[in-house]
Amino acid sequence: MSRFRLIPTPAQEAVLRDHCGHARYVWNLAVEQQSHWHPGRKNAPGYMEQCRQLTQARANYPWLAAGSQTVQQQALRDFTQAMAAFFDPANPARRPSWRKAGRHEGFRIVGRGRQWDVRRVSRHVGQVWVPKAGWVRFCWCRTVPQGAKSYRVTMDRAGRWHVAFAVIPAPVPAPGNGQVVGIDRGVAVSAALSTEDLLHCPGLTGRERIRLRRLQRTLGRARRGSNRRDRVKHAIARLRARERDRRKDWAEKTSTDLARRFDVIRVEDLQIGNMTRSAKGTREKPGRNARAKAGLNRGILGSGWGLLVRRLQDKAPGRVEKINPAFTSQRCSACGRVDRDSRESQAVFRCTACGSACNADVNAARNIAAGHAVTARGGDGVARPVNREPQLLLQSA
């Protein structure tokens, strides 16, 4: 999508907030209808039946009729598509869940030419037509795609409005040089390349982190429902949005650069969701080292592991390969020996067999670029394995 910063007037912002509330209300009603269904009960109403119910609801409730019917019907259509994706075995998605005010603020408009249009006012300003709100200004920072048939208006937690035109961009063409690069993702080094390049995902500066901690302490002391608490939450959201914008900008620029420089891009096949799962446990079975694990989870999520790979797959489809990550950090990229003692520290790798020394992350990236992955027994199947699974000894009678 091509996203632009939206600049509504106070009156237009009130209309946009109403659209977001109506779309969220209709969506949640559809989720509630679906939640009552179980095997053996009559099927939940489909899209056409829900549209008829929406027409009756608009006739009975003036506050709902004051909103845009296009926004409300599109929320039902989005829910129908989400349910179809949930039941699709080829591309499974999560079940549609409830949307919360302040967190899920947005709506979609379709039908260019009839329901909406876009025009350029000046060099850096454009306008998009929003039902009930009229022409809303946005920052024209790049060319609006011509093939856009719909757009989505969203508001983040920092209170910023954006408009995103739904167009799938063309993939980045391959350079045709036959070069292969491996990417090892980490926390201290966000992405280490097999070309010995060490990339760091930018985050908050030292002063910004200090201010964030102070705001979080102030938030803990503020009374719930007070104006002071709302101001502190907004200040925290602005810092978080700044950090998120920097991470997205880094991922976009890095993925574009890699897609232009290399024909094949190999990454580790990591289950990030499982790796960042909380270690708190339950009341009966509490976890261990929960605070340290929470810090590790923040480091992983702050490094943009999943975002970088996802953007690489979008920009270089068919050229991104996922490699089994087993023992890639313990294998020497020069001789192939697998030994955990070769990893002297987080940054130093020194092979115990051949003595080759280099950066540990670069060594792992070279193994990923070569497609090297060993089994649980260790070794590559040709030489004798170094790492072996524990074997049960036969007890003599």
C-alpha positions in Angstrom: 0.0 0.0 0.0 1.0 3.6 -0.6 0.3 5.5 2.7 0.1 9.2 3.1 -0.3 11.5 6.1 -3.9 12.8 6.3 -4.5 16.4 7.5 -8.2 16.8 8.4 -9.8 19.9 9.9 -11.4 19.6 13.3 -14.8 19.3 11.8 -13.6 16.6 9.3 -11.8 14.8 12.1 -15.1 14.5 14.0 -16.7 12.9 11.0 -13.7 10.5 10.5 -14.0 9.5 14.2 -17.7 8.8 13.7 -16.9 6.6 10.6 -14.4 4.7 12.7 -16.9 4.1 15.5 -19.6 3.0 13.1 -17.3 0.6 11.2 -16.1 -0.9 14.5 -19.6 -1.2 15.9 -20.9 -3.1 12.8 -17.8 -5.3 12.8 -18.3 -6.2 16.4 -21.9 -7.0 15.8 -20.9 -9.4 13.0 -18.3 -11.0 15.4 -21.0 -11.5 18.0 -23.3 -13.1 15.5 -20.6 -15.5 14.5 -19.6 -16.3 18.1 -23.1 -17.7 18.8 -22.7 -20.3 16.1 -21.7 -23.9 17.0 -22.0 -27.3 15.1 -25.6 -28.3 14.9 -27.0 -24.7 15.0 -28.3 -22.9 12.0 -25.5 -21.0 10.1 -24.7 -17.5 11.0 -26.1 -14.8 8.6 -24.1 -14.1 5.5 -23.2 -10.8 3.9 -26.5 -10.2 2.1 -28.6 -11.0 5.2 -26.3 -8.8 7.3 -26.8 -5.9 4.8 -30.6 -6.3 5.2 -30.2 -6.2 9.0 -28.1 -3.1 8.7 -30.8 -1.4 6.7 -33.3 -2.1 9.4 -30.9 -0.9 12.1 -30.3 2.3 10.2 -34.1 2.9 10.1 -34.5 2.3 13.8 -31.4 4.2 15.1 -30.9 7.8 13.8 -27.3 7.9 15.1 -26.4 5.0 12.9 -28.3 6.4 9.9 -26.4 9.7 10.3 -23.2 7.8 9.3 -22.1 6.6 5.8 -23.8 3.5 4.6 -20.8 2.8 2.4 -18.5 2.7 5.4 -20.8 0.4 7.3 -21.5 -2.0 4.5 -17.7 -2.2 3.7 -17.1 -3.2 7.3 -19.5 -6.2 6.8 -17.7 -7.0 3.5 -14.3 -6.9 5.2 -15.7 -9.3 7.9 -16.9 -11.7 5.2 -13.5 -11.7 3.6 -11.8 -12.2 7.0 -14.0 -15.3 7.7 -13.3 -16.6 4.2 -9.5 -16.3 4.9 -10.0 -18.0 8.3 -11.6 -21.1 6.6 -9.1 -21.1 3.7 -6.8 -24.1 4.2 -4.3 -22.9 1.6 -3.8 -19.5 3.4 -5.1 -19.8 6.9 -5.6 -16.7 9.0 -6.7 -15.9 12.5 -10.4 -15.8 13.4 -11.8 -12.3 13.3 -11.9 -10.9 16.8 -13.3 -7.8 18.6 -12.1 -4.4 17.7 -11.4 -1.9 20.5 -11.8 1.8 20.6 -8.5 3.7 20.6 -6.7 0.7 19.2 -8.6 -0.3 16.0 -9.5 3.1 14.4 -10.1 2.9 10.7 -12.5 2.3 7.8 -12.3 1.5 4.1 -13.9 3.1 1.1 -14.3 1.5 -2.3 -15.7 2.6 -5.7 -13.4 5.2 -7.2 -15.3 7.7 -9.3 -18.6 7.1 -7.6 -17.8 7.1 -3.9 -14.4 8.8 -3.8 -11.7 10.4 -5.9 -8.3 12.1 -5.4 -6.8 15.3 -6.8 -3.6 17.3 -6.5 -3.9 20.8 -5.1 -0.2 21.9 -5.0 3.2 20.5 -5.1 3.1 18.9 -1.6 -0.7 18.8 -0.9 -3.4 16.6 -2.3 -7.0 15.9 -1.5 -9.1 12.8 -1.2 -12.9 12.7 -1.1 -14.3 11.1 2.0 -18.1 10.5 2.3 -19.8 12.9 4.7 -16.5 14.8 5.2 -15.8 16.2 1.8 -12.3 16.8 0.4 -9.7 16.0 3.0 -6.1 17.2 2.6 -3.1 14.9 2.7 0.7 15.3 2.2 1.6 14.6 -1.4 5.1 13.1 -0.7 5.1 10.8 -3.7 2.9 9.9 -6.7 -0.5 8.4 -5.9 -0.8 5.0 -7.7 -3.2 5.2 -10.7 -4.7 1.8 -10.3 -6.1 2.3 -6.8 -9.7 1.3 -6.5 -10.1 1.7 -2.7 -8.4 3.3 0.2 -8.3 2.9 4.0 -8.3 5.7 6.5 -6.7 4.9 9.9 -5.7 6.7 13.1 -2.8 5.4 15.2 -2.5 5.7 19.0 -0.5 8.9 18.7 -3.6 10.6 17.1 -2.1 10.7 13.5 -4.4 10.1 10.6 -3.2 8.3 7.5 -4.8 7.3 4.1 -3.5 4.2 2.3 -4.4 3.5 -1.3 -4.7 -0.2 -1.9 -2.4 -1.0 -4.8 0.1 -3.9 -4.9 3.4 -2.5 -6.1 5.5 -4.2 -8.7 8.4 -6.4 -7.4 11.9 -5.2 -7.5 13.7 -6.7 -10.5 16.5 -9.1 -9.9 20.0 -7.7 -10.7 20.9 -10.9 -12.6 24.4 -11.2 -11.1 23.9 -14.6 -9.5 25.0 -13.4 -6.0 23.6 -15.0 -2.9 23.4 -13.3 0.5 22.7 -14.8 3.9 21.1 -12.8 6.7 21.6 -13.7 10.4 19.1 -11.8 12.6 20.0 -11.0 16.2 19.4 -8.5 19.0 22.8 -6.8 19.4 23.1 -6.8 15.6 19.7 -6.6 13.9 20.9 -8.1 10.7 24.4 -9.5 9.9 25.1 -10.2 6.2 27.4 -12.7 4.7 29.2 -9.8 3.1 30.4 -8.8 6.6 27.9 -5.9 6.8 26.4 -5.3 10.2 23.0 -3.6 10.1 21.4 -2.0 13.2 17.7 -1.2 13.4 17.3 2.3 14.9 15.3 2.8 18.0 14.8 5.5 20.6 17.8 7.6 21.6 19.2 7.6 25.1 17.4 10.8 26.1 14.1 9.5 24.5 14.4 6.2 26.5 14.9 8.2 29.7 11.9 10.3 29.0 9.9 7.2 28.2 10.7 5.6 31.6 9.7 8.9 33.3 6.4 8.9 31.5 5.7 5.3 32.4 6.4 6.0 36.1 4.0 9.0 35.8 1.4 6.9 34.2 1.6 4.4 37.0 0.8 7.2 39.5 -1.9 8.9 37.5 -5.5 8.2 38.5 -7.6 6.3 36.0 -9.9 8.4 33.9 -8.1 11.6 34.7 -7.0 14.2 32.1 -3.4 13.8 33.3 -3.5 10.1 32.5 -4.8 10.8 29.0 -2.0 13.4 28.4 0.7 10.9 29.6 -0.7 8.1 27.5 -0.7 10.3 24.4 3.0 11.4 25.1 4.0 7.7 25.4 2.1 6.8 22.2 4.0 9.6 20.4 7.3 8.1 21.5 6.3 4.6 20.5 5.1 5.9 17.1 8.4 7.5 16.6 10.2 4.3 17.3 7.9 2.3 15.1 8.3 4.7 12.2 12.1 4.4 12.4 11.9 0.6 12.4 9.6 0.6 9.4 11.8 3.1 7.5 14.9 0.9 8.2 13.1 -2.2 7.1 11.9 -0.6 3.9 15.3 0.8 2.9 17.2 -2.4 3.9 14.8 -4.7 2.0 14.9 -2.6 -1.1 18.7 -2.4 -1.1 19.0 -6.2 -0.6 16.5 -6.9 -3.4 18.4 -4.7 -5.8 21.9 -6.1 -5.0 21.3 -9.9 -4.8 19.5 -12.5 -6.8 18.9 -15.0 -3.9 18.3 -13.9 -0.3 18.5 -16.6 2.4 17.3 -16.2 5.9 16.7 -18.4 8.9 13.3 -20.0 9.3 12.5 -18.7 12.7 9.3 -19.1 14.6 9.2 -15.5 16.0 5.8 -16.0 17.7 7.1 -18.9 19.7 10.4 -17.2 20.5 8.7 -14.1 21.9 6.1 -16.0 24.0 5.9 -14.8 27.6 7.7 -16.8 30.3 5.4 -15.7 33.2 3.6 -19.0 33.3 0.5 -19.5 35.4 -0.3 -19.0 39.1 0.0 -22.7 39.7 3.2 -23.1 37.6 5.0 -19.7 37.5 7.8 -19.3 34.9 11.5 -18.6 35.6 13.5 -15.6 34.6 10.4 -13.8 33.4 12.0 -10.4 33.6 15.0 -11.4 31.5 12.8 -13.2 29.0 10.6 -10.0 28.7 13.7 -8.0 27.9 14.8 -10.5 25.3 11.3 -10.4 23.7 11.4 -6.6 23.5 14.8 -6.8 21.9 13.6 -9.3 19.3 10.5 -7.3 18.5 12.4 -4.1 18.4 14.9 -5.5 15.8 12.1 -5.9 13.2 12.9 -9.6 12.4 9.5 -10.4 10.9 9.0 -7.1 9.2 12.3 -7.3 7.4 11.6 -10.8 6.0 8.0 -9.9 5.1 9.1 -6.9 3.1 11.8 -9.0 1.4 9.2 -11.5 0.3 7.0 -8.7 -1.0 9.7 -7.0 -3.0 11.6 -10.1 -4.1 9.0 -12.9 -4.5 10.5 -16.3 -5.3 14.0 -15.1 -4.4 13.8 -15.4 -0.6 14.7 -18.8 0.8 14.3 -19.9 4.4 17.0 -22.1 5.9 16.9 -24.5 8.8 18.6 -22.5 11.6 19.9 -25.6 13.5 23.6 -25.1 14.5 24.2 -22.3 12.0 25.8 -20.3 14.9 28.0 -23.2 16.0 29.3 -24.3 12.6 32.6 -23.0 11.2 32.0 -21.5 7.8 35.6 -22.3 6.7 36.0 -26.0 7.6 32.4 -27.0 8.5 33.2 -28.3 12.1 30.3 -27.9 14.5 31.4 -27.2 18.1 29.6 -25.1 20.7 33.0 -24.1 22.2 33.9 -22.2 19.0 31.5 -19.5 20.0 33.7 -17.6 22.4 31.3 -14.8 23.0 28.4 -13.0 21.5 30.6 -11.3 18.9 33.6 -13.6 18.5 33.7 -17.0 16.7 37.0 -18.9 16.7 37.0 -22.4 15.3 38.5 -25.0 17.6 39.6 -27.1 14.6 41.1 -24.8 12.0 41.5 -21.6 14.1 39.5 -19.4 11.7 38.2 -16.3 13.5 35.6 -13.8 12.5 32.5 -12.1 13.8 30.1 -14.7 15.1 27.0 -13.2 13.4 28.9 -13.0 10.1 30.0 -16.6 10.4 26.3 -17.6 10.9 25.3 -15.5 7.9 27.8 -17.3 5.7 26.4 -20.7 6.8 22.9 -19.4 6.0 24.1 -18.1 2.6 25.6 -21.5 1.8 22.4 -23.2 2.9 24.2 -25.2 5.5 22.1 -26.8 8.3 22.8 -29.8 10.3 20.6 -32.4 11.9 20.1 -32.9 15.6 23.0 -35.4 15.5 25.4 -32.8 14.1 27.6 -33.0 11.1 26.7 -33.0 7.4 26.3 -36.7 6.8 29.6 -37.1 5.1 32.1 -36.8 7.9 31.6 -38.3 11.4 29.2 -36.1 13.4 30.6 -34.0 16.2 27.4 -33.5 18.1 25.6 -36.6 19.0 22.3 -37.3 20.7 22.6 -39.1 24.1 22.4 -42.9 23.6 21.0 -45.4 26.0 23.5 -47.9 27.2 22.6 -51.6 27.1 22.7 -53.1 30.6 24.4 -56.5 30.5 22.5 -59.2 32.3 
